[in-house]
Amino acid sequence: MFAIVGTMFGIATSLGLSVAQINAGLNYLLPEMVPVNTTVQVIIIALVTAAALVSVLAGMDKGVKRLSILNMVLATALMLFVFIVGPSIFILNAFMENTGSYLGNIVERTFSLQAYQSSDWIGSWTLFIFAWTIAWAPFVGLFIAKISRGRTIREFVLGVMLVPTLFTFFWFSVFGDTALHMIMVDGYDALISEVQNNQAIALFKLLENLPFTQIVSSLTVLLIITFFVTSSDSGSLVIDSLAAGGRSDTPWWQRSFWVITEGAVAAVLLIAGGLSALQTAAIVSALPFAIIILISTFGMWRALRIEGHRNQSLANDNHLPPHLLKLDAWRDRIDYITNQPTRDKVLGYIKGTVLSSMHEVAEKFAETGWLPDVNYDEVNNRAVLELRRGDNVEFWYEVRLSEHEIPDYYTEDMANELPQEHHHRAEVYLRRGGQTYDLYGYQSESVINDIIDQFEKYLHFLNVSPDSLPWRMQEHDEDITLEQGSVFDK
């Protein structure tokens, strides 16, 4: 709920700030037709919200993706235009010096609130930017994670943190130092007072001193609108997914509700108090989520630590049936690798060899004090072995019928000769998910050994990762007992 509220007000703040710049740009281009007032800004919010609604209903690939690409193309084109027609050498020199100065003083400048000086502008804006960033955190984090599925953490950090940061550094250098060059070298001192009087029109006053002013200013207004729309549509998708428990296949009216609500919140805050109301809403909504971010950071550290132990316990694993590892079984091994069993054969194997092997294992574990349970799920075509201690499931081993497309390494002619349209496997699943290996072809003894191997790895994982140990030792009189904890409740 905090993530939904924080994201809602964070995006509403952005929409409110952006719409003021859109209004200023339209007034600059069409001074007699478009005045600068709250009514016009509310109308702009309504129109842009309608565009965001169309983008959301079109879907991630057709709507959001295409609009985002257009947005980045326009932003890059505008930046390159100002860089080329502006003081290019000065911009490059300033970019290097500014970047080095910022990185050299990043800690001091990050925490600087000007507490010992009379001016409170830097302090109030620092707190606002902190809060604004935190309010955007759940939306941006979840959205980027969704479109980055399959990437490594290293690729994610490079693509999400380093590249955009360098782009932002260069963006500020291009526009900021072009303006400074106009003031310090070209003598355009009037730009200072114009920026102080109306920050929203500052960019257009800068472009006024560059070639093709009307065309570039028009594209700039379009760019700000696409920034507006892409923030609204992607934020609405994330809020919708959060409200639906992580689902992405929500009905159209539900996605529409969140888009319209974002626009309504931005309009209400704009009418109620303008910029100060937008800033206050962002700060208030971000404060509780700052605590949640700290907790999430600790949770991520623990998850990565546990994953490291798990990967270590699964290292150097070979899931080829043992009877095929003999030196004289290479022909059978080739047959096994190239075999494409039918659905009925795999299903019969699970109901026969796998299920009977699980029953044998369960009988032995019952003698050692564990509580085994073997069952077959007709709906999902899976055989399941559970080993319990107490009321909670501690070890789970499942063999499930899975269906895949015919592998790409089969040519079209070979695929037509296969007795079925899909490739079927008897895949192993543990409590944490699929293990991506096929058990079909294992003899009964090999199936039993694979179950025991996975159980042994599970115990080893608990031993080397005390943070994930699902039960804790307690003394009662002279006996040592195991009491279920809350770390791995699920």
Summary of the structure (lengths in Angstrom):
residues: 490
radius of gyration: 30.6
end to end distance: 22.1
largest distance: 91.4
contacts: 1378
relative contact order: 0.10
helix: 69%
strand: 11%
